[in-house]
Amino acid sequence: MDQELEQIRDQQKESWNRFSPGWKKWDDLMMDFLKPMGDEIISLIKPGTDDYILDIASGTGEPALTIASMVKGGKVVATDISEDMLAITSENAEKQGIDNLETKVSDVCALPFADHTFDAISCRFGFMFFPDMLLAAKEMARVLKPGGRIATSVWNGPEKNFWVTAIMGTINKNMDLPVPPPSSPGMFRCAKAGFISDLFAQVGLKNRTEKEVTGKLNAQTTDVYWNMMTEVAAPFVAALSKADDAMKKKIKTEVYDLLAQKYPDGNVVIDSNALVIYAEK
């Protein structure tokens, strides 16, 4: 990786470490929200009882923990660039009595594993944050055994993910923020249909499929939504840090008004939409 991409990687690492307490605090709600995408990944890679499986961008541990509970005679290696996030994975594994899961801090663009090591790879919502997505895909293909399975999820477009745009759209409307280049890490960087599938094709993966999967962020109240999103989402926090108190108050008020219009009964359950992409080596 060149120096610019290494700098992006280091920024990602610092950011995920810094926000790990928020992810730990909201883990139950977030894992419920992301479960449909993890379930689809698991159903596609079909973990076998004795499989050796790699989970990339594991965060607080899913779907690695669920997979580990299925591969009783096998093992899961959960990897992430953030040691603080993986510490939460280890805690969750201990709480659940899972002893066949190992955590390893590693950069997806330089995986510390030999060629043809893993039966399958899962990666839930990691690709859009990787500095060099093609190099990441190459590394995943390299460590997969011949015939191995891989599945990943990425967010669909902003028009299908109000849970992001409710805040980010309001911030953008009120603040003149610089627009990051399309190639920089971001929530909707991989949203174009066929984007990840094309990456997989470039690294020699075959039998590719792509499917839309929907989920629901069951925040229930606007307070829970606002508090959670501003404690786990680095882009929101970074943007709001550039606003004075009056602007922060204005943005928060407008977000609350927006949710009140959309959910007049006060029950804030927000739809989401992702793409789950599968391939084989």
Backbone hydrogen bonds in HBPLUS format (Angstrom, degrees):
<---DONOR---> <-ACCEPTOR-->    atom                        ^
c    i                          cat <-CA-CA->   ^        H-A-AA   ^      H-
h    n   atom  resd res      DA  || num        DHA   H-A  angle D-A-AA Bond
n    s   type  num  typ     dist DA aas  dist angle  dist       angle   num
A0006-GLU N   A0002-ASP O   2.99 MM   4  6.28 154.0  2.05 153.3 161.7     1
A0007-GLN N   A0003-GLN O   2.94 MM   4  6.17 148.3  2.04 145.2 153.6     2
A0008-ILE N   A0004-GLU O   3.08 MM   4  6.44 152.2  2.16 143.5 150.5     3
A0009-ARG N   A0005-LEU O   2.93 MM   4  6.21 160.5  1.97 148.2 153.4     4
A0010-ASP N   A0006-GLU O   2.93 MM   4  6.20 158.0  1.98 147.6 153.0     5
A0011-GLN N   A0007-GLN O   2.96 MM   4  6.21 151.4  2.05 146.0 153.9     6
A0012-GLN N   A0008-ILE O   2.88 MM   4  6.17 155.1  1.94 151.6 158.7     7
A0013-LYS N   A0009-ARG O   2.97 MM   4  6.26 161.5  2.00 152.2 156.7     8
A0014-GLU N   A0010-ASP O   3.01 MM   4  6.22 163.7  2.04 146.8 150.9     9
A0015-SER N   A0011-GLN O   2.92 MM   4  6.06 159.1  1.96 148.1 154.3    10
A0016-TRP N   A0012-GLN O   2.92 MM   4  6.14 171.1  1.92 161.7 162.5    11
A0017-ASN N   A0013-LYS O   3.04 MM   4  6.15 158.8  2.08 148.0 154.2    12
A0018-ARG N   A0014-GLU O   2.96 MM   4  6.10 156.4  2.01 143.7 150.6    13
A0019-PHE N   A0015-SER O   2.98 MM   4  6.22 147.4  2.08 148.6 157.4    14
A0020-SER N   A0017-ASN O   3.32 MM   3  5.24 158.4  2.37  99.4 105.7    15
A0022-GLY N   A0019-PHE O   3.08 MM   3  5.44 123.0  2.42 107.9 121.4    16
A0023-TRP N   A0019-PHE O   3.16 MM   4  6.55 155.8  2.22 151.8 159.1    17
A0024-LYS N   A0020-SER O   2.90 MM   4  6.13 153.1  1.97 152.0 159.4    18
A0025-LYS N   A0021-PRO O   2.94 MM   4  6.14 157.8  1.99 145.0 151.1    19
A0026-TRP N   A0022-GLY O   3.01 MM   4  6.20 156.6  2.07 149.1 154.5    20
A0027-ASP N   A0024-LYS O   3.41 MM   3  5.05 167.5  2.43 102.7 103.2    21
A0030-MET N   A0026-TRP O   2.95 MM   4  6.08 170.4  1.96 164.8 168.1    22
A0031-MET N   A0027-ASP O   2.82 MM   4  5.84 162.7  1.84 154.0 158.9    23
A0032-ASP N   A0028-ASP O   3.10 MM   4  6.18 151.6  2.18 141.1 148.5    24
A0033-PHE N   A0029-LEU O   3.05 MM   4  6.23 152.4  2.13 142.8 150.5    25
A0034-LEU N   A0030-MET O   2.92 MM   4  6.17 152.8  1.99 150.2 156.8    26
A0035-LYS N   A0031-MET O   3.01 MM   4  5.76 116.3  2.43 135.0 147.7    27
A0037-MET N   A0034-LEU O   3.21 MM   3  5.75 128.2  2.49 112.8 124.2    28
A0038-GLY N   A0034-LEU O   3.23 MM   4  6.55 159.7  2.28 151.9 158.1    29
A0039-ASP N   A0035-LYS O   2.76 MM   4  5.94 162.0  1.79 164.5 169.6    30
A0040-GLU N   A0036-PRO O   3.07 MM   4  6.21 149.9  2.16 136.5 143.8    31
A0041-ILE N   A0037-MET O   3.05 MM   4  6.30 158.4  2.10 146.2 151.8    32
A0042-ILE N   A0038-GLY O   2.98 MM   4  6.22 162.2  2.01 150.9 155.4    33
A0043-SER N   A0039-ASP O   2.92 MM   4  6.14 157.8  1.97 146.5 152.7    34
A0044-LEU N   A0040-GLU O   3.06 MM   4  6.24 142.1  2.21 143.6 153.0    35
A0044-LEU N   A0041-ILE O   3.19 MM   3  5.24 127.0  2.49  94.6 108.2    36
A0045-ILE N   A0041-ILE O   3.01 MM   4  6.33 160.9  2.05 156.0 160.4    37
A0046-LYS N   A0042-ILE O   2.97 MM   4  5.89 135.1  2.18 145.3 155.7    38
A0051-ASP N   A0048-GLY O   3.07 MM   3  5.13 170.6  2.08 115.6 117.4    39
A0073-GLY N   A0049-THR O   2.90 MM  24  5.50 135.6  2.10 135.9 145.8    40
A0075-LYS N   A0051-ASP O   3.02 MM  24  6.58 150.2  2.11 146.8 154.4    41
A0119-ASP N   A0052-TYR O   2.85 MM  67  5.54 153.2  1.92 154.9 163.7    42
A0053-ILE N   A0075-LYS O   2.90 MM  22  6.33 164.9  1.92 160.0 162.9    43
A0077-VAL N   A0053-ILE O   2.86 MM  24  6.35 157.3  1.91 160.5 168.2    44
A0054-LEU N   A0120-ALA O   3.05 MM  66  6.46 163.8  2.08 156.1 157.6    45
A0122-SER N   A0054-LEU O   2.90 MM  68  6.40 155.9  1.96 155.6 163.5    46
A0055-ASP N   A0077-VAL O   2.87 MM  22  6.11 172.5  1.87 158.8 158.6    47
A0079-THR N   A0055-ASP O   2.83 MM  24  6.08 165.9  1.85 165.0 169.7    48
A0056-ILE N   A0122-SER O   2.86 MM  66  6.29 163.2  1.89 160.7 164.5    49
A0057-ALA N   A0079-THR O   3.02 MM  22  5.90 113.9  2.48 123.2 140.7    50
A0058-SER N   A0079-THR O   2.89 MM  21  5.72 173.4  1.90 156.1 157.9    51
A0061-GLY N   A0058-SER O   2.89 MM   3  5.11 163.8  1.92 133.4 133.9    52
A0065-LEU N   A0061-GLY O   2.79 MM   4  5.71 153.7  1.86 158.9 167.3    53
A0067-ILE N   A0063-PRO O   2.98 MM   4  6.19 165.4  2.00 161.3 165.9    54
A0068-ALA N   A0064-ALA O   2.85 MM   4  6.05 158.2  1.90 149.7 155.9    55
A0069-SER N   A0065-LEU O   3.11 MM   4  6.39 146.0  2.23 143.7 152.0    56
A0070-MET N   A0067-ILE O   2.89 MM   3  5.12 146.7  2.00 105.9 116.7    57
A0071-VAL N   A0067-ILE O   3.07 MM   4  6.40 141.8  2.22 152.5 163.7    58
A0074-GLY N   A0071-VAL O   2.85 MM   3  4.90 154.7  1.91 108.5 116.8    59
A0076-VAL N   A0100-ASN O   2.99 MM  24  6.42 158.6  2.03 158.2 165.2    60
A0102-GLU N   A0076-VAL O   2.90 MM  26  6.34 161.3  1.93 161.4 167.3    61
A0078-ALA N   A0102-GLU O   2.73 MM  24  6.06 160.7  1.76 164.4 169.6    62
A0104-LYS N   A0078-ALA O   2.88 MM  26  6.23 150.2  1.97 156.6 158.5    63
A0106-SER N   A0080-ASP O   2.98 MM  26  5.76 152.3  2.06 129.1 137.4    64
A0086-LEU N   A0082-SER O   3.20 MM   4  6.47 161.8  2.24 145.4 150.4    65
A0087-ALA N   A0083-GLU O   2.95 MM   4  6.16 135.1  2.16 137.5 149.1    66
A0088-ILE N   A0085-MET O   3.01 MM   3  5.30 129.9  2.27 102.5 115.2    67
A0089-THR N   A0085-MET O   3.16 MM   4  6.63 149.1  2.26 142.1 151.2    68
A0090-SER N   A0086-LEU O   2.94 MM   4  6.27 159.3  1.98 150.7 154.6    69
A0091-GLU N   A0087-ALA O   3.07 MM   4  6.32 154.4  2.14 139.7 146.5    70
A0092-ASN N   A0088-ILE O   2.87 MM   4  6.11 161.9  1.90 153.4 158.1    71
A0093-ALA N   A0089-THR O   2.86 MM   4  6.13 153.5  1.93 151.9 159.6    72
A0094-GLU N   A0090-SER O   2.99 MM   4  6.22 157.6  2.04 147.0 152.7    73
A0095-LYS N   A0091-GLU O   2.94 MM   4  6.22 159.1  1.98 150.8 156.7    74
A0096-GLN N   A0092-ASN O   3.03 MM   4  6.19 149.0  2.13 142.7 150.6    75
A0098-ILE N   A0093-ALA O   2.86 MM   5  4.98 163.7  1.89 152.3 150.6    76
A0097-GLY N   A0094-GLU O   3.16 MM   3  5.05 156.9  2.22  99.6 106.6    77
A0110-ALA N   A0107-ASP O   2.89 MM   3  5.44 165.0  1.92 121.4 125.0    78
A0116-HIS N   A0142-ARG O   2.99 MM  26  6.38 162.3  2.02 146.8 146.2    79
A0117-THR N   A0143-VAL O   2.73 MM  26  5.22 132.4  1.95 119.7 131.4    80
A0118-PHE N   A0143-VAL O   2.90 MM  25  6.18 168.1  1.92 161.4 164.9    81
A0145-LYS N   A0118-PHE O   2.85 MM  27  5.60 159.5  1.89 160.2 153.3    82
A0149-ARG N   A0119-ASP O   3.16 MM  30  6.69 150.8  2.25 144.3 146.1    83
A0121-ILE N   A0149-ARG O   2.85 MM  28  6.41 143.2  1.99 147.7 159.7    84
A0151-ALA N   A0121-ILE O   3.07 MM  30  6.54 152.5  2.15 157.3 165.2    85
A0123-CYS N   A0151-ALA O   3.10 MM  28  6.48 135.6  2.31 152.7 159.5    86
A0153-SER N   A0123-CYS O   3.12 MM  30  6.72 146.0  2.24 149.3 152.9    87
A0125-PHE N   A0153-SER O   2.99 MM  28  5.28 142.9  2.13 126.6 136.0    88
A0129-PHE N   A0126-GLY O   2.92 MM   3  5.71 162.2  1.95 128.5 134.5    89
A0130-PHE N   A0127-PHE O   3.08 MM   3  5.32 158.7  2.13 110.3 116.8    90
A0186-GLY N   A0128-MET O   3.15 MM  58  5.81 147.0  2.27 141.1 146.1    91
A0136-ALA N   A0132-ASP O   3.00 MM   4  6.25 154.2  2.07 148.4 156.3    92
A0137-ALA N   A0133-MET O   2.93 MM   4  6.18 157.4  1.99 146.0 151.4    93
A0138-LYS N   A0134-LEU O   2.91 MM   4  6.18 154.3  1.97 148.1 155.6    94
A0139-GLU N   A0135-LEU O   2.95 MM   4  6.19 156.4  2.01 148.4 154.2    95
A0140-MET N   A0136-ALA O   2.97 MM   4  6.26 157.0  2.03 150.0 156.3    96
A0141-ALA N   A0137-ALA O   2.94 MM   4  6.16 164.2  1.97 150.2 154.4    97
A0142-ARG N   A0138-LYS O   2.87 MM   4  6.06 150.1  1.96 144.5 153.5    98
A0143-VAL N   A0139-GLU O   3.13 MM   4  6.40 157.8  2.18 151.0 154.1    99
A0144-LEU N   A0141-ALA O   3.36 MM   3  5.27 146.5  2.48  96.0 105.4   100
A0148-GLY N   A0145-LYS O   2.77 MM   3  5.01 150.4  1.85 138.6 137.9   101
A0281-LYS N   A0148-GLY O   2.95 MM 133  5.37 153.3  2.02 149.6 156.6   102
A0150-ILE N   A0279-ALA O   2.96 MM 129  5.43 155.0  2.02 161.4 159.0   103
A0279-ALA N   A0150-ILE O   2.92 MM 129  5.43 149.7  2.01 156.2 159.8   104
A0152-THR N   A0277-ILE O   2.91 MM 125  5.40 154.2  1.98 149.9 158.4   105
A0277-ILE N   A0152-THR O   2.80 MM 125  5.40 156.8  1.85 160.8 166.9   106
A0154-VAL N   A0275-LEU O   2.94 MM 121  5.43 152.6  2.02 151.3 160.3   107
A0275-LEU N   A0154-VAL O   2.81 MM 121  5.43 166.7  1.83 165.0 169.7   108
A0156-ASN N   A0273-ASN O   3.02 MM 117  5.62 166.4  2.04 136.4 136.3   109
A0160-LYS N   A0157-GLY O   3.00 MM   3  5.67 160.7  2.04 119.4 125.6   110
A0161-ASN N   A0158-PRO O   3.05 MM   3  5.01 167.0  2.06 108.2 111.6   111
A0164-VAL N   A0161-ASN O   3.04 MM   3  5.80 156.7  2.10 117.8 123.7   112
A0165-THR N   A0161-ASN O   3.26 MM   4  6.61 167.2  2.28 146.0 148.5   113
A0166-ALA N   A0162-PHE O   2.85 MM   4  5.48 152.4  1.92 145.9 147.6   114
A0168-MET N   A0164-VAL O   3.06 MM   4  6.15 165.6  2.08 160.0 155.6   115
A0169-GLY N   A0165-THR O   2.77 MM   4  4.78 144.7  1.89 116.0 127.8   116
A0171-ILE N   A0167-ILE O   2.89 MM   4  6.19 157.3  1.95 156.0 162.9   117
A0172-ASN N   A0168-MET O   2.89 MM   4  6.09 167.1  1.91 152.3 155.6   118
A0173-LYS N   A0169-GLY O   2.97 MM   4  6.09 144.7  2.10 138.9 148.5   119
A0174-ASN N   A0170-THR O   3.19 MM   4  6.32 141.8  2.34 140.1 148.7   120
A0174-ASN N   A0171-ILE O   3.13 MM   3  5.30 128.8  2.40  99.2 112.3   121
A0175-MET N   A0171-ILE O   2.83 MM   4  5.84 140.8  1.99 155.4 166.5   122
A0184-SER N   A0181-PRO O   2.95 MM   3  5.57 166.9  1.97 123.2 127.6   123
A0189-ARG N   A0186-GLY O   3.33 MM   3  5.38 169.4  2.34 114.6 114.5   124
A0191-ALA N   A0188-PHE O   3.33 MM   3  5.11 167.7  2.35 108.2 107.7   125
A0195-PHE N   A0192-LYS O   3.03 MM   3  5.52 161.5  2.06 139.3 139.7   126
A0198-ASP N   A0194-GLY O   2.86 MM   4  5.89 151.2  1.94 145.8 152.0   127
A0199-LEU N   A0195-PHE O   3.17 MM   4  6.51 151.6  2.25 140.9 148.5   128
A0200-PHE N   A0196-ILE O   2.87 MM   4  6.21 161.1  1.91 155.9 160.5   129
A0201-ALA N   A0197-SER O   2.92 MM   4  6.21 149.2  2.01 142.5 151.5   130
A0202-GLN N   A0198-ASP O   2.95 MM   4  6.24 151.2  2.03 147.0 154.4   131
A0203-VAL N   A0200-PHE O   3.20 MM   3  5.36 136.1  2.40  97.9 109.3   132
A0205-LEU N   A0200-PHE O   2.95 MM   5  5.25 156.7  2.00 156.0 148.3   133
A0204-GLY N   A0201-ALA O   3.04 MM   3  5.14 162.4  2.07 110.6 112.6   134
A0206-LYS N   A0280-GLU O   2.70 MM  74  5.23 164.6  1.72 159.2 160.2   135
A0280-GLU N   A0206-LYS O   2.81 MM  74  5.23 157.0  1.86 147.9 153.3   136
A0209-THR N   A0278-TYR O   2.97 MM  69  5.19 150.8  2.06 135.3 141.6   137
A0278-TYR N   A0209-THR O   2.94 MM  69  5.19 160.8  1.97 141.9 147.5   138
A0211-LYS N   A0276-VAL O   2.99 MM  65  5.30 148.9  2.09 137.6 147.5   139
A0276-VAL N   A0211-LYS O   2.81 MM  65  5.30 163.0  1.84 154.5 160.2   140
A0213-VAL N   A0274-ALA O   2.83 MM  61  5.26 159.7  1.87 145.9 150.1   141
A0274-ALA N   A0213-VAL O   2.85 MM  61  5.26 164.3  1.87 154.4 159.8   142
A0215-GLY N   A0272-SER O   3.16 MM  57  5.00 155.1  2.23 118.3 122.1   143
A0272-SER N   A0215-GLY O   2.87 MM  57  5.00 140.8  2.02 140.9 136.6   144
A0217-LEU N   A0270-ILE O   2.74 MM  53  4.98 168.3  1.76 147.5 149.0   145
A0219-ALA N   A0217-LEU O   2.95 MM   2  5.72 135.6  2.15 103.9  91.3   146
A0270-ILE N   A0217-LEU O   2.99 MM  53  4.98 151.2  2.07 135.1 132.6   147
A0221-THR N   A0219-ALA O   2.79 MM   2  5.54 143.6  1.92  98.0  90.7   148
A0220-GLN N   A0268-VAL O   2.75 MM  48  4.35 145.5  1.86 138.6 136.1   149
A0268-VAL N   A0220-GLN O   2.94 MM  48  4.35 163.8  1.96 104.6 106.2   150
A0225-TYR N   A0221-THR O   3.11 MM   4  6.43 164.9  2.14 148.4 152.5   151
A0226-TRP N   A0222-THR O   2.87 MM   4  6.06 175.0  1.87 159.7 160.3   152
A0227-ASN N   A0223-ASP O   2.87 MM   4  5.96 171.1  1.88 155.0 158.1   153
A0228-MET N   A0224-VAL O   2.89 MM   4  5.87 166.3  1.91 151.2 155.8   154
A0229-MET N   A0225-TYR O   2.96 MM   4  6.03 171.7  1.97 154.9 157.6   155
A0230-THR N   A0226-TRP O   3.04 MM   4  6.09 152.8  2.11 147.9 154.7   156
A0231-GLU N   A0228-MET O   2.97 MM   3  5.16 156.9  2.02 107.5 114.5   157
A0232-VAL N   A0228-MET O   3.02 MM   4  6.22 126.3  2.32 152.8 166.7   158
A0233-ALA N   A0229-MET O   3.15 MM   4  5.52 150.5  2.24 134.5 140.7   159
A0237-VAL N   A0233-ALA O   3.22 MM   4  6.52 167.3  2.24 157.4 161.1   160
A0238-ALA N   A0234-ALA O   2.85 MM   4  5.98 164.1  1.88 158.9 163.4   161
A0239-ALA N   A0235-PRO O   3.03 MM   4  6.14 157.5  2.08 141.3 147.1   162
A0240-LEU N   A0236-PHE O   2.87 MM   4  6.08 169.8  1.88 155.9 158.9   163
A0241-SER N   A0237-VAL O   2.92 MM   4  5.99 138.9  2.09 142.7 153.2   164
A0242-LYS N   A0239-ALA O   3.05 MM   3  5.56 154.5  2.12 111.0 118.7   165
A0243-ALA N   A0240-LEU O   3.06 MM   3  5.20 163.3  2.08 108.0 113.0   166
A0248-LYS N   A0244-ASP O   2.94 MM   4  6.21 162.7  1.97 160.0 165.5   167
A0249-LYS N   A0245-ASP O   2.98 MM   4  6.17 159.1  2.02 147.3 152.8   168
A0250-LYS N   A0246-ALA O   2.99 MM   4  6.23 154.7  2.05 144.1 151.2   169
A0251-ILE N   A0247-MET O   2.90 MM   4  6.14 165.6  1.92 156.6 159.4   170
A0252-LYS N   A0248-LYS O   2.96 MM   4  6.15 166.4  1.98 151.4 155.3   171
A0253-THR N   A0249-LYS O   2.93 MM   4  6.08 162.3  1.96 149.5 154.5   172
A0254-GLU N   A0250-LYS O   2.96 MM   4  6.18 159.2  2.00 149.9 155.5   173
A0255-VAL N   A0251-ILE O   2.94 MM   4  6.17 155.2  2.00 151.7 158.5   174
A0256-TYR N   A0252-LYS O   2.97 MM   4  6.20 162.6  2.00 151.7 156.3   175
A0257-ASP N   A0253-THR O   2.91 MM   4  6.16 154.9  1.97 146.9 154.1   176
A0258-LEU N   A0254-GLU O   2.89 MM   4  6.04 155.4  1.95 144.2 151.0   177
A0259-LEU N   A0255-VAL O   2.99 MM   4  6.27 159.4  2.03 152.6 157.0   178
A0260-ALA N   A0256-TYR O   2.94 MM   4  6.12 148.1  2.04 142.9 152.4   179
A0261-GLN N   A0257-ASP O   2.98 MM   4  6.26 147.2  2.09 146.5 154.5   180
A0262-LYS N   A0258-LEU O   3.10 MM   4  6.35 156.4  2.15 143.9 150.4   181
A0263-TYR N   A0259-LEU O   2.74 MM   4  5.72 151.3  1.82 147.2 155.0   182
A0266-GLY N   A0263-TYR O   2.83 MM   3  5.47 162.9  1.86 123.2 128.3   183
